[in-house]
Amino acid sequence: MTSSHPAPELLGEHPLHGFFHDLVREVVPSETGIGEPRTLEYLAELLLRFAFTAQLYRFRDLAGRRLFQVAEMLAEAGQPLGEEHAWRERELRQHVGDFTLFWVGVFPEALPRLQARSSLDSLIDYVREGRRAYHQVSLIPDEPYRSQASLFRRLSRHFERLALGLHATRAEWERQAAVNFERLRVSLP
């Protein structure tokens, strides 16, 4: 069965790869004062991964249902599955950080819908849970995660600033798209 989105290992070859990396390196440091290369690389990869809805909603619960809400992801991460599934808890917690940073930073106007009164996320503070999730990932002592601890500490500590940087990145890609569209419109006969 073919997929409409590339496998995660092929994202580096995707045409959006260079676009997001260049844009994040240009915008985020000037907007936030954060220019640490590993952090910028992580943000660009986050944008690239989440350009595909299947990556945004890639986790399923033990019954096979796709997880759409942070509350569901947190509940699933808390399932006592034994040591052989510790990686799943870690991956889910990282995903909670990524998911919340993406929505808070890139599409904050969607938060009222995501956190509607009828939603499980109605009582979830995306900033607090995102910061906490990244912090929890930074505490995992096992390799290969230990070598990434400083990155996740930065993501946790600077969550709000990075969200502002991602929002500015979106504004810049929309500005560039409008300019390119206008050029195309003017060049048509």
MDTraj code that builds the backbone (N, CA, C; nanometers):
import mdtraj as md
import numpy as np

residues = "MET THR SER SER HIS PRO ALA PRO GLU LEU LEU GLY GLU HIS PRO LEU HIS GLY PHE PHE HIS ASP LEU VAL ARG GLU VAL VAL PRO SER GLU THR GLY ILE GLY GLU PRO ARG THR LEU GLU TYR LEU ALA GLU LEU LEU LEU ARG PHE ALA PHE THR ALA GLN LEU TYR ARG PHE ARG ASP LEU ALA GLY ARG ARG LEU PHE GLN VAL ALA GLU MET LEU ALA GLU ALA GLY GLN PRO LEU GLY GLU GLU HIS ALA TRP ARG GLU ARG GLU LEU ARG GLN HIS VAL GLY ASP PHE THR LEU PHE TRP VAL GLY VAL PHE PRO GLU ALA LEU PRO ARG LEU GLN ALA ARG SER SER LEU ASP SER LEU ILE ASP TYR VAL ARG GLU GLY ARG ARG ALA TYR HIS GLN VAL SER LEU ILE PRO ASP GLU PRO TYR ARG SER GLN ALA SER LEU PHE ARG ARG LEU SER ARG HIS PHE GLU ARG LEU ALA LEU GLY LEU HIS ALA THR ARG ALA GLU TRP GLU ARG GLN ALA ALA VAL ASN PHE GLU ARG LEU ARG VAL SER LEU PRO".split()
xyz = np.array([
    [0.0850, -0.1175, 0.0000],
    [0.0000, 0.0000, 0.0000],
    [0.0893, 0.1234, 0.0000],
    [0.0639, 0.2161, -0.0872],
    [0.1431, 0.3383, -0.0928],
    [0.0869, 0.4413, 0.0026],
    [0.1732, 0.5332, 0.0404],
    [0.1340, 0.6359, 0.1361],
    [0.1447, 0.7721, 0.0695],
    [0.0634, 0.8656, 0.1138],
    [0.0662, 1.0006, 0.0574],
    [0.1694, 1.0882, 0.1274],
    [0.2423, 1.0332, 0.2210],
    [0.3447, 1.1090, 0.2910],
    [0.4721, 1.0251, 0.2978],
    [0.5878, 1.0903, 0.2968],
    [0.7121, 1.0148, 0.2999],
    [0.7368, 0.9531, 0.4375],
    [0.8108, 0.8447, 0.4386],
    [0.8518, 0.7845, 0.5653],
    [0.9415, 0.8835, 0.6382],
    [0.9404, 0.8818, 0.7719],
    [1.0204, 0.9792, 0.8477],
    [1.1672, 0.9846, 0.8050],
    [1.2255, 0.8704, 0.7711],
    [1.3666, 0.8709, 0.7307],
    [1.3897, 0.9372, 0.5952],
    [1.2847, 0.9589, 0.5169],
    [1.2978, 1.0224, 0.3864],
    [1.2651, 1.1714, 0.3893],
    [1.2264, 1.2241, 0.5039],
    [1.1874, 1.3646, 0.5107],
    [1.3022, 1.4572, 0.4728],
    [1.4259, 1.4183, 0.5016],
    [1.5407, 1.5013, 0.4665],
    [1.5554, 1.5218, 0.3169],
    [1.4952, 1.4348, 0.2385],
    [1.5001, 1.4466, 0.0930],
    [1.3799, 1.5231, 0.0372],
    [1.2859, 1.5558, 0.1215],
    [1.1634, 1.6222, 0.0766],
    [1.1947, 1.7665, 0.0358],
    [1.1275, 1.8189, -0.0684],
    [1.1528, 1.9570, -0.1128],
    [1.1318, 2.0629, -0.0044],
    [1.0456, 2.0371, 0.0926],
    [1.0234, 2.1340, 0.2000],
    [1.1383, 2.1383, 0.3008],
    [1.2244, 2.0397, 0.2977],
    [1.3338, 2.0313, 0.3947],
    [1.4170, 2.1590, 0.3953],
    [1.4709, 2.1959, 0.2822],
    [1.5538, 2.3165, 0.2740],
    [1.4760, 2.4431, 0.3042],
    [1.3525, 2.4481, 0.2586],
    [1.2685, 2.5658, 0.2825],
    [1.2518, 2.5911, 0.4319],
    [1.2094, 2.4878, 0.5070],
    [1.1894, 2.5061, 0.6506],
    [1.3203, 2.5334, 0.7238],
    [1.4267, 2.4655, 0.6852],
    [1.5544, 2.4879, 0.7534],
    [1.6036, 2.6312, 0.7315],
    [1.5982, 2.6791, 0.6091],
    [1.6423, 2.8162, 0.5819],
    [1.5543, 2.9175, 0.6548],
    [1.4256, 2.8961, 0.6515],
    [1.3322, 2.9896, 0.7136],
    [1.3513, 2.9965, 0.8654],
    [1.3622, 2.8813, 0.9299],
    [1.3809, 2.8782, 1.0751],
    [1.5134, 2.9441, 1.1125],
    [1.6206, 2.9149, 1.0399],
    [1.7519, 2.9758, 1.0697],
    [1.7489, 3.1272, 1.0509],
    [1.6652, 3.1749, 0.9609],
    [1.6547, 3.3183, 0.9354],
    [1.5664, 3.3886, 1.0390],
    [1.4532, 3.3291, 1.0721],
    [1.3511, 3.3982, 1.1512],
    [1.3668, 3.3793, 1.3023],
    [1.3837, 3.2569, 1.3467],
    [1.3777, 3.2288, 1.4912],
    [1.4837, 3.3055, 1.5704],
    [1.6108, 3.3068, 1.5300],
    [1.7083, 3.3823, 1.6097],
    [1.6758, 3.5315, 1.6194],
    [1.6301, 3.5904, 1.5097],
    [1.6011, 3.7342, 1.5124],
    [1.4776, 3.7647, 1.5974],
    [1.3842, 3.6721, 1.6056],
    [1.2610, 3.6936, 1.6830],
    [1.2743, 3.6560, 1.8296],
    [1.3644, 3.5605, 1.8596],
    [1.3697, 3.5054, 1.9957],
    [1.5043, 3.5224, 2.0648],
    [1.6099, 3.5484, 1.9868],
    [1.7439, 3.5509, 2.0443],
    [1.8012, 3.4115, 2.0629],
    [1.7291, 3.3095, 2.0201],
    [1.7750, 3.1709, 2.0320],
    [1.8309, 3.1278, 1.8968],
    [1.9611, 3.1034, 1.8943],
    [2.0244, 3.0655, 1.7685],
    [2.1028, 2.9366, 1.7773],
    [2.0838, 2.8609, 1.8843],
    [2.1572, 2.7365, 1.9033],
    [2.1220, 2.6414, 1.7886],
    [2.2217, 2.5940, 1.7125],
    [2.1952, 2.5158, 1.5908],
    [2.1099, 2.3911, 1.6103],
    [2.1318, 2.3141, 1.7175],
    [2.0522, 2.1918, 1.7372],
    [1.9053, 2.2255, 1.7615],
    [1.8798, 2.3352, 1.8303],
    [1.7412, 2.3767, 1.8568],
    [1.6743, 2.4199, 1.7269],
    [1.7450, 2.4980, 1.6460],
    [1.6884, 2.5423, 1.5186],
    [1.6632, 2.4242, 1.4263],
    [1.7555, 2.3305, 1.4235],
    [1.7393, 2.2099, 1.3414],
    [1.6147, 2.1331, 1.3873],
    [1.5967, 2.1222, 1.5177],
    [1.4815, 2.0499, 1.5716],
    [1.3507, 2.1173, 1.5299],
    [1.3457, 2.2495, 1.5392],
    [1.2240, 2.3218, 1.5001],
    [1.1929, 2.3028, 1.3526],
    [1.2954, 2.3090, 1.2682],
    [1.2737, 2.2901, 1.1242],
    [1.2236, 2.1485, 1.0953],
    [1.2819, 2.0501, 1.1627],
    [1.2373, 1.9116, 1.1440],
    [1.0944, 1.8928, 1.1935],
    [1.0596, 1.9601, 1.3015],
    [0.9232, 1.9549, 1.3534],
    [0.8250, 2.0065, 1.2477],
    [0.8554, 2.1212, 1.1882],
    [0.7677, 2.1759, 1.0838],
    [0.7564, 2.0801, 0.9660],
    [0.8670, 2.0211, 0.9280],
    [0.8658, 1.9288, 0.8159],
    [0.7835, 1.8040, 0.8477],
    [0.8048, 1.7448, 0.9640],
    [0.7284, 1.6253, 1.0015],
    [0.5792, 1.6547, 1.0068],
    [0.5430, 1.7671, 1.0694],
    [0.4022, 1.7962, 1.0899],
    [0.3361, 1.8590, 0.9672],
    [0.4101, 1.8771, 0.8606],
    [0.3477, 1.9161, 0.7343],
    [0.2601, 1.8011, 0.6830],
    [0.2790, 1.6837, 0.7406],
    [0.2040, 1.5636, 0.7044],
    [0.1150, 1.5247, 0.8213],
    [-0.0140, 1.5305, 0.8028],
    [-0.1094, 1.5017, 0.9093],
    [-0.0854, 1.3645, 0.9705],
    [-0.0439, 1.2693, 0.8906],
    [-0.0191, 1.1354, 0.9432],
    [0.0893, 1.1377, 1.0506],
    [0.1847, 1.2300, 1.0419],
    [0.2874, 1.2424, 1.1448],
    [0.2331, 1.3148, 1.2678],
    [0.1477, 1.4112, 1.2459],
    [0.0882, 1.4868, 1.3555],
    [0.0028, 1.3955, 1.4444],
    [-0.0647, 1.3022, 1.3816],
    [-0.1527, 1.2101, 1.4537],
    [-0.1054, 1.0654, 1.4358],
    [0.0229, 1.0417, 1.4549],
    [0.0803, 0.9106, 1.4256],
    [0.0608, 0.8071, 1.5355],
    [0.0296, 0.8485, 1.6567],
    [0.0174, 0.7530, 1.7667],
    [-0.1242, 0.6985, 1.7787],
    [-0.1293, 0.5729, 1.8220],
    [-0.2561, 0.5043, 1.8454],
    [-0.2545, 0.4474, 1.9870],
    [-0.3736, 0.4296, 2.0416],
    [-0.3800, 0.3664, 2.1733],
    [-0.3659, 0.2154, 2.1572],
    [-0.3710, 0.1428, 2.2675],
    [-0.3515, -0.0022, 2.2627],
    [-0.4624, -0.0734, 2.1859],
    [-0.5778, -0.0091, 2.1736],
    [-0.6887, -0.0665, 2.0961],
    [-0.6782, -0.0319, 1.9477],
    [-0.5793, 0.0488, 1.9105],
    [-0.5595, 0.0839, 1.7703],
    [-0.6244, 0.2140, 1.7267],
    [-0.6901, 0.2859, 1.8187],
    [-0.7531, 0.4138, 1.7840],
    [-0.6476, 0.5241, 1.7779],
    [-0.6569, 0.6071, 1.6764],
    [-0.5643, 0.7193, 1.6612],
    [-0.5855, 0.8201, 1.7746],
    [-0.4753, 0.8741, 1.8275],
    [-0.4808, 0.9722, 1.9360],
    [-0.4801, 1.1128, 1.8768],
    [-0.5868, 1.1874, 1.9023],
    [-0.6008, 1.3226, 1.8480],
    [-0.5839, 1.4320, 1.9527],
    [-0.5939, 1.3972, 2.0798],
    [-0.5931, 1.4983, 2.1847],
    [-0.4775, 1.4744, 2.2819],
    [-0.4277, 1.5825, 2.3385],
    [-0.3169, 1.5753, 2.4331],
    [-0.3562, 1.4897, 2.5533],
    [-0.4776, 1.5051, 2.6022],
    [-0.5224, 1.4259, 2.7174],
    [-0.5124, 1.2763, 2.6883],
    [-0.5473, 1.2363, 2.5677],
    [-0.5373, 1.0950, 2.5281],
    [-0.3908, 1.0512, 2.5223],
    [-0.3050, 1.1373, 2.4692],
    [-0.1630, 1.1048, 2.4583],
    [-0.1001, 1.0893, 2.5962],
    [-0.1365, 1.1794, 2.6875],
    [-0.0827, 1.1720, 2.8237],
    [-0.1316, 1.0460, 2.8940],
    [-0.2583, 1.0130, 2.8758],
    [-0.3115, 0.8906, 2.9369],
    [-0.2401, 0.7680, 2.8818],
    [-0.2174, 0.7668, 2.7537],
    [-0.1495, 0.6534, 2.6908],
    [-0.0043, 0.6443, 2.7370],
    [0.0624, 0.7586, 2.7521],
    [0.2014, 0.7590, 2.7992],
    [0.2111, 0.7059, 2.9410],
    [0.1052, 0.7204, 3.0191],
    [0.1046, 0.6751, 3.1570],
    [0.0679, 0.5287, 3.1758],
    [0.0382, 0.4593, 3.0668],
    [0.0021, 0.3175, 3.0772],
    [0.1234, 0.2359, 3.1231],
    [0.1082, 0.1567, 3.2295],
    [0.2207, 0.0741, 3.2760],
    [0.2366, -0.0498, 3.1875],
    [0.3237, -0.0401, 3.0894],
    [0.3406, -0.1488, 2.9930],
    [0.4665, -0.2301, 3.0169],
    [0.5449, -0.1958, 3.1174],
    [0.6682, -0.2680, 3.1434],
    [0.7868, -0.2010, 3.0778],
    [0.9047, -0.2474, 3.1145],
    [1.0283, -0.1840, 3.0667],
    [1.0463, -0.1916, 2.9156],
    [1.0011, -0.3002, 2.8543],
    [1.0201, -0.3132, 2.7092],
    [0.9433, -0.2077, 2.6314],
    [0.8491, -0.1405, 2.6961],
    [0.7730, -0.0364, 2.6282],
    [0.8054, 0.1036, 2.6797],
    [0.9164, 0.1168, 2.7520],
    [0.9566, 0.2487, 2.8023],
    [0.9791, 0.3454, 2.6862],
    [1.0258, 0.2923, 2.5736],
    [1.0474, 0.3777, 2.4564],
    [0.9167, 0.4426, 2.4128],
    [0.8023, 0.3691, 2.4259],
    [0.6732, 0.4253, 2.3836],
    [0.6362, 0.5443, 2.4704],
    [0.6570, 0.5327, 2.6015],
    [0.6280, 0.6446, 2.6898],
    [0.7140, 0.7643, 2.6516],
    [0.8414, 0.7411, 2.6281],
    [0.9328, 0.8491, 2.5908],
    [0.8888, 0.9135, 2.4597],
    [0.8566, 0.8328, 2.3607],
    [0.8147, 0.8843, 2.2300],
    [0.6841, 0.9630, 2.2415],
    [0.5916, 0.9141, 2.3213],
    [0.4649, 0.9852, 2.3402],
    [0.4873, 1.1186, 2.4108],
    [0.5732, 1.1205, 2.5112],
    [0.5991, 1.2465, 2.5826],
    [0.6676, 1.3475, 2.4897],
    [0.7625, 1.3011, 2.4100],
    [0.8241, 1.3918, 2.3129],
    [0.7182, 1.4428, 2.2155],
    [0.6291, 1.3545, 2.1735],
    [0.5244, 1.3942, 2.0795],
    [0.4306, 1.4969, 2.1426],
    [0.3998, 1.4815, 2.2707],
    [0.3159, 1.5808, 2.3390],
    [0.3855, 1.7169, 2.3347],
    [0.5155, 1.7203, 2.3623],
    [0.5891, 1.8468, 2.3525],
    [0.5822, 1.9035, 2.2124],
    [0.6072, 1.8195, 2.1131],
    [0.6057, 1.8639, 1.9732],
    [0.4666, 1.9105, 1.9310],
    [0.3670, 1.8317, 1.9641],
    [0.2278, 1.8599, 1.9262],
    [0.1828, 1.9938, 1.9841],
    [0.2095, 2.0152, 2.1122],
    [0.1664, 2.1394, 2.1767],
    [0.2463, 2.2584, 2.1246],
    [0.3767, 2.2420, 2.1041],
    [0.4576, 2.3514, 2.0499],
    [0.4099, 2.3891, 1.9099],
    [0.3774, 2.2904, 1.8299],
    [0.3279, 2.3150, 1.6943],
    [0.1993, 2.3978, 1.6969],
    [0.1011, 2.3556, 1.7757],
    [-0.0264, 2.4264, 1.7773],
    [-0.0151, 2.5632, 1.8423],
    [0.0570, 2.5726, 1.9544],
    [0.0718, 2.7015, 2.0225],
    [0.1499, 2.7990, 1.9349],
    [0.2529, 2.7495, 1.8660],
    [0.3380, 2.8372, 1.7869],
    [0.2887, 2.8637, 1.6462],
    [0.2545, 2.7588, 1.5751],
    [0.2241, 2.7737, 1.4323],
    [0.0777, 2.8097, 1.4078],
    [-0.0125, 2.7486, 1.4796],
    [-0.1555, 2.7723, 1.4563],
    [-0.2301, 2.8011, 1.5869],
    [-0.1922, 2.9068, 1.6586],
    [-0.2600, 2.9349, 1.7863],
    [-0.4093, 2.9633, 1.7697],
    [-0.4506, 3.0072, 1.6518],
    [-0.5932, 3.0345, 1.6307],
    [-0.6768, 2.9064, 1.6352],
    [-0.6124, 2.7893, 1.6262],
    [-0.6847, 2.6621, 1.6335],
    [-0.7063, 2.6160, 1.7778],
    [-0.6384, 2.6773, 1.8731],
    [-0.6485, 2.6323, 2.0120],
    [-0.7910, 2.6337, 2.0670],
    [-0.8731, 2.7363, 2.0411],
    [-1.0108, 2.7308, 2.0932],
    [-1.0891, 2.6085, 2.0435],
    [-1.0655, 2.5691, 1.9208],
    [-1.1328, 2.4493, 1.8676],
    [-1.0757, 2.3236, 1.9321],
    [-0.9431, 2.3168, 1.9444],
    [-0.8794, 2.1997, 2.0042],
    [-0.9151, 2.1838, 2.1515],
    [-0.9417, 2.2956, 2.2172],
    [-0.9692, 2.2935, 2.3604],
    [-1.1148, 2.3299, 2.3913],
    [-1.2035, 2.3017, 2.2981],
    [-1.3457, 2.3314, 2.3174],
    [-1.3986, 2.2592, 2.4408],
    [-1.5061, 2.3119, 2.4969],
    [-1.5635, 2.2545, 2.6194],
    [-1.5991, 2.1071, 2.6042],
    [-1.6317, 2.0655, 2.4845],
    [-1.6682, 1.9260, 2.4617],
    [-1.5461, 1.8353, 2.4413],
    [-1.4279, 1.8931, 2.4424],
    [-1.3042, 1.8200, 2.4172],
    [-1.2391, 1.7738, 2.5469],
    [-1.1702, 1.6600, 2.5403],
    [-1.0912, 1.6151, 2.6552],
    [-0.9826, 1.7168, 2.6901],
    [-0.9381, 1.7932, 2.5911],
    [-0.8322, 1.8917, 2.6119],
    [-0.8830, 2.0240, 2.6689],
    [-1.0101, 2.0317, 2.7031],
    [-1.0652, 2.1590, 2.7512],
    [-0.9958, 2.2081, 2.8780],
    [-0.9410, 2.1189, 2.9562],
    [-0.8726, 2.1584, 3.0796],
    [-0.7204, 2.1474, 3.0689],
    [-0.6704, 2.1207, 2.9496],
    [-0.5266, 2.1048, 2.9291],
    [-0.4649, 2.2402, 2.8939],
    [-0.3612, 2.2771, 2.9654],
    [-0.2825, 2.3953, 2.9336],
    [-0.1694, 2.3486, 2.8428],
    [-0.1797, 2.3784, 2.7135],
    [-0.0832, 2.3279, 2.6161],
    [0.0594, 2.3733, 2.6471],
    [0.0774, 2.4951, 2.6922],
    [0.2121, 2.5429, 2.7233],
    [0.2692, 2.4639, 2.8408],
    [0.1938, 2.4531, 2.9480],
    [0.2419, 2.3813, 3.0669],
    [0.2713, 2.2353, 3.0343],
    [0.1810, 2.1685, 2.9622],
    [0.2009, 2.0265, 2.9305],
    [0.3154, 2.0070, 2.8312],
    [0.3319, 2.0982, 2.7381],
    [0.4438, 2.0888, 2.6444],
    [0.5768, 2.1040, 2.7149],
    [0.5866, 2.2048, 2.8008],
    [0.7092, 2.2251, 2.8794],
    [0.7386, 2.1032, 2.9655],
    [0.6361, 2.0523, 3.0315],
    [0.6534, 1.9363, 3.1199],
    [0.6968, 1.8131, 3.0404],
    [0.6350, 1.7908, 2.9250],
    [0.6689, 1.6739, 2.8434],
    [0.8152, 1.6795, 2.7990],
    [0.8592, 1.7944, 2.7495],
    [0.9998, 1.8071, 2.7090],
    [1.0930, 1.7887, 2.8286],
    [1.0552, 1.8430, 2.9445],
    [1.1377, 1.8264, 3.0642],
    [1.1488, 1.6779, 3.1011],
    [1.0375, 1.6052, 3.0958],
    [1.0401, 1.4629, 3.1286],
    [1.1297, 1.3858, 3.0318],
    [1.1252, 1.4210, 2.9051],
    [1.2124, 1.3554, 2.8080],
    [1.3586, 1.3852, 2.8409],
    [1.3881, 1.5059, 2.8855],
    [1.5272, 1.5434, 2.9169],
    [1.5836, 1.4641, 3.0341],
    [1.4976, 1.4055, 3.1155],
    [1.5424, 1.3319, 3.2341],
    [1.5708, 1.1844, 3.2077],
    [1.5402, 1.1352, 3.0904],
    [1.5600, 0.9928, 3.0609],
    [1.7101, 0.9655, 3.0529],
    [1.7589, 0.8742, 3.1387],
    [1.9037, 0.8538, 3.1499],
    [1.9648, 0.7601, 3.0457],
    [1.8830, 0.6893, 2.9698],
    [1.9338, 0.5893, 2.8765],
    [1.9767, 0.6520, 2.7447],
    [2.0768, 0.5915, 2.6813],
    [2.1141, 0.6315, 2.5458],
    [2.0133, 0.5701, 2.4494],
    [1.9848, 0.6316, 2.3386],
    [2.0489, 0.7520, 2.2852],
    [1.9900, 0.8809, 2.3395],
    [1.8970, 0.8705, 2.4335],
    [1.8248, 0.9883, 2.4811],
    [1.9104, 1.0792, 2.5690],
    [2.0030, 1.0217, 2.6449],
    [2.0854, 1.1029, 2.7340],
    [2.1627, 1.2089, 2.6556],
    [2.2081, 1.1744, 2.5364],
    [2.2841, 1.2706, 2.4556],
    [2.1964, 1.3851, 2.4032],
    [2.0642, 1.3685, 2.4096],
    [1.9715, 1.4719, 2.3647],
    [1.9117, 1.5512, 2.4807],
    [1.9548, 1.5211, 2.6021],
    [1.8947, 1.5823, 2.7213],
    [1.9033, 1.7341, 2.7178],
    [2.0170, 1.7890, 2.6785],
    [2.0309, 1.9355, 2.6789],
    [1.9361, 2.0005, 2.5785],
    [1.9133, 1.9374, 2.4658],
    [1.8183, 1.9896, 2.3669],
    [1.6781, 1.9969, 2.4271],
    [1.6344, 1.8900, 2.4916],
    [1.4987, 1.8894, 2.5469],
    [1.4854, 1.9809, 2.6684],
    [1.5940, 2.0012, 2.7422],
    [1.5898, 2.1012, 2.8497],
    [1.5687, 2.2399, 2.7902],
    [1.6389, 2.2710, 2.6801],
    [1.6200, 2.4010, 2.6128],
    [1.4791, 2.4166, 2.5602],
    [1.4259, 2.3115, 2.4976],
    [1.2896, 2.3177, 2.4452],
    [1.1903, 2.3444, 2.5580],
    [1.2113, 2.2824, 2.6724],
    [1.1240, 2.3036, 2.7870],
    [1.1392, 2.4449, 2.8432],
    [1.2610, 2.4849, 2.8658],
    [1.2884, 2.6156, 2.9283],
    [1.2424, 2.7316, 2.8406],
    [1.2554, 2.7198, 2.7100],
    [1.2249, 2.8302, 2.6175],
    [1.0985, 2.8053, 2.5352],
    [1.0091, 2.7233, 2.5859],
    [0.8907, 2.6824, 2.5109],
    [0.8152, 2.8024, 2.4530],
    [0.7846, 2.9007, 2.5371],
    [0.7052, 3.0152, 2.4916],
    [0.7796, 3.0967, 2.3867],
    [0.9078, 3.1196, 2.4071],
    [0.9862, 3.1951, 2.3078],
    [0.9933, 3.1199, 2.1759],
    [1.0109, 2.9886, 2.1835],
    [1.0176, 2.9091, 2.0602],
    [0.8826, 2.9092, 1.9888],
    [0.7738, 2.9091, 2.0658],
    [0.6408, 2.9189, 2.0041],
    [0.6276, 3.0517, 1.9296],
    [0.6763, 3.1598, 1.9897],
    [0.6740, 3.2899, 1.9207],
    [0.7595, 3.2859, 1.7947],
    [0.8731, 3.2195, 1.8025],
    [0.9587, 3.2051, 1.6846],
    [0.8914, 3.1268, 1.5740],
    [0.8211, 3.0204, 1.6098],
    [0.7478, 2.9425, 1.5090],
    [0.6335, 3.0241, 1.4489],
    [0.5682, 3.1052, 1.5315],
    [0.4609, 3.1896, 1.4791],
    [0.5169, 3.2914, 1.3789],
    [0.6311, 3.3490, 1.4107],
    [0.6955, 3.4431, 1.3184],
    [0.7409, 3.3716, 1.1911],
    [0.7832, 3.2465, 1.2047],
    [0.8225, 3.1669, 1.0874],
    [0.7026, 3.1463, 0.9960],
    [0.5882, 3.1149, 1.0544],
    [0.4668, 3.0996, 0.9735],
    [0.4329, 3.2305, 0.9023],
    [0.4421, 3.3422, 0.9737],
    [0.4113, 3.4721, 0.9122],
    [0.5034, 3.4972, 0.7940],
    [0.6303, 3.4608, 0.8071],
    [0.7261, 3.4816, 0.6974],
    [0.6954, 3.3894, 0.5801],
    [0.6600, 3.2625, 0.6045],
    [0.6300, 3.1758, 0.4897],
    [0.5017, 3.2205, 0.4218],
    [0.4073, 3.2742, 0.4969],
    [0.2858, 3.3277, 0.4339],
    [0.3175, 3.4532, 0.3530],
    [0.4062, 3.5374, 0.4046],
    [0.4471, 3.6580, 0.3319],
    [0.5149, 3.6182, 0.2014],
    [0.6073, 3.5217, 0.2078],
    [0.6766, 3.4756, 0.0879],
    [0.5798, 3.4135, -0.0118],
    [0.4828, 3.3395, 0.0372],
    [0.3842, 3.2781, -0.0524],
    [0.3021, 3.3857, -0.1233],
    [0.2639, 3.4905, -0.0508],
    [0.1854, 3.5989, -0.1118],
    [0.2669, 3.6713, -0.2180],
    [0.3945, 3.6967, -0.1896],
    [0.4822, 3.7635, -0.2879],
    [0.4965, 3.6764, -0.4119],
    [0.5217, 3.5477, -0.3916],
    [0.5381, 3.4571, -0.5058],
    [0.4086, 3.4443, -0.5861],
    [0.2949, 3.4421, -0.5182],
    [0.1669, 3.4344, -0.5874],
    [0.1451, 3.5606, -0.6710],
    [0.1777, 3.6754, -0.6138],
    [0.1600, 3.8022, -0.6864],
    [0.2504, 3.8048, -0.8098],
    [0.3738, 3.7584, -0.7958],
    [0.4650, 3.7513, -0.9119],
    [0.4065, 3.6630, -1.0209],
    [0.3523, 3.5497, -0.9810],
    [0.2928, 3.4584, -1.0766],
    [0.1713, 3.5223, -1.1439],
    [0.0881, 3.5875, -1.0649],
    [-0.0323, 3.6519, -1.1180],
    [0.0045, 3.7593, -1.2198],
    [0.1039, 3.8394, -1.1870],
    [0.1451, 3.9481, -1.2759],
    [0.2073, 3.8941, -1.4043],
    [0.2743, 3.7804, -1.3962],
    [0.3413, 3.7266, -1.5136],
    [0.2480, 3.6510, -1.6084],
    [0.1260, 3.6229, -1.5640],
    [0.0317, 3.5528, -1.6513],
    [-0.0228, 3.6485, -1.7568],
    [-0.0472, 3.5964, -1.8774],
    [-0.0984, 3.6856, -1.9829],
    [-0.2380, 3.7354, -1.9559],
])
top = md.Topology()
chain = top.add_chain()
for i, resn in enumerate(residues, 1):
    res = top.add_residue(resn, chain, resSeq=i)
    for name in ("N", "CA", "C"):
        top.add_atom(name, md.element.get_by_symbol(name[0]), res)
traj = md.Trajectory(xyz[None], top)
